[in-house]
Amino acid sequence: MKNINTIHDLAMFGAPPAFQNKLHVGRPNIGNRKNLNERLNNILDKKWLTNQGEYVQQLEKRIASYIGVKHCICICNGTIALEISIRALNLTGEVIIPSFTFIATAHALQWQGIKPVFCDIHKGGCNIDPALVEFCITPETSGIIGVHVWGAPCDYERLTAVANKHQIKLMFDAAHAFGCSYHNRKIGNHGHLEVFSFHATKVFNSFEGGAIVTNDDTLANKIRLMKNFGFSGHDNVVYIGSNGKMSEISAAMGLTNLESLDTFIQQNQIRYYHYKKLFEHIPGFKMMSLHEKQKSNFHYVTFEIDEKETGLNRDQIVNILHAENIIARRYFYPGCHRMEPYRTLYPNAGRLLPQTEHICKQVLVMPTGPSISKNDIDMIYKIVTFVVKHQHEIKLKMKNQ
């Protein structure tokens, strides 16, 4: 099949009109602009732009209270938060992670000379499989990093049991999971620590930013030193560290968005269930479901595409949607193990990751969030329905072009 790569290409087949403006996954949420501008003006008036200013301190306190943890340490971004966490836990040698994650999870280890050992995910889910984690443990294993993909909680209990049994560290990459909970307990309360991303594409953003949350007093104090070059006081360096500080401007955005977080999640939820209601009638589009005891932030509308039912594979559907200005995404294609340097270092890793290989070829994430209207979703549904219904005709005409 040739690529459909110009706007309105489907119009030749009688499809609904394409979108004039692009619809994206993760269009940034913006809170109350008046409140944000007041905070920004206050920053400029006080001329305190960084170095643990009042807004960073407020944000840390409010996030800790929101999640129900003792400590929140705001960081300049989620990747640096991962790197600092890894060093704070003294991880060395090998650390077990899923390959089905954003590349930062693996890079944060490899960057520090630690080998990421890729473990497969659950069948029927996208999180690391605790039963398979045990098979990955060697004498060089120092820890496990679970990832809450789509904000769905990892199997805390089983991962904790594995970590305790082998006396290794356990932390979580919670980049997708701010505002999510399981058994009425917010994500952020498990393992030695959990790491959040507040990147612009997340449900809660601080322009750029992240945070490390923990209930361990000693670990929190260590992380606070590490994020500020190891300074204890103005001129007393007591530990090796880096520059992971969040700026006041980012914290101002974080405080503003935190005030609107419940509204963002409610709007996400409305759109999630609107997609669900419409797309359950389209063959081959299986919406990834929520666990009954999970409270989601509904930030990701994710489908598994079954080519046998749609007549088109996931990549063909993505290509068609992009031509119609619907910028759906292939998360986390093709898997960390198939990106550099890992595909060169571990060329046979895919043999032990059959479920990861399978899901990487099927996952499709649709545009959603407050910037997408229900009418937009209706039109996306009509376009997808048309494509699936007329896939034989589309393929034939494209083949003959």
VENZIBEL-V842366 format. One record per helix or strand of 3 or more residues. SS is the DSSP state (a for helix, b for strand). FROM is the first residue (numbers start at 0). LEN is the number of residues. If there is no record, write none. Layout:
BEGIN
<<SS,FROM,LEN> <SS,FROM,LEN>>
END
This chain:
BEGIN
<<a,8,5> <a,32,14> <a,53,14> <b,70,5> <a,77,11> <b,93,5> <a,102,8> <b,114,5> <a,129,7> <b,140,7> <a,148,3> <a,155,11> <b,168,5> <b,192,5> <b,209,5> <a,216,10> <a,247,32> <b,284,3> <b,300,5> <a,306,4> <a,313,10> <a,335,3> <a,341,4> <a,348,4> <a,353,7> <b,362,4> <a,373,16> <a,390,10>>
END
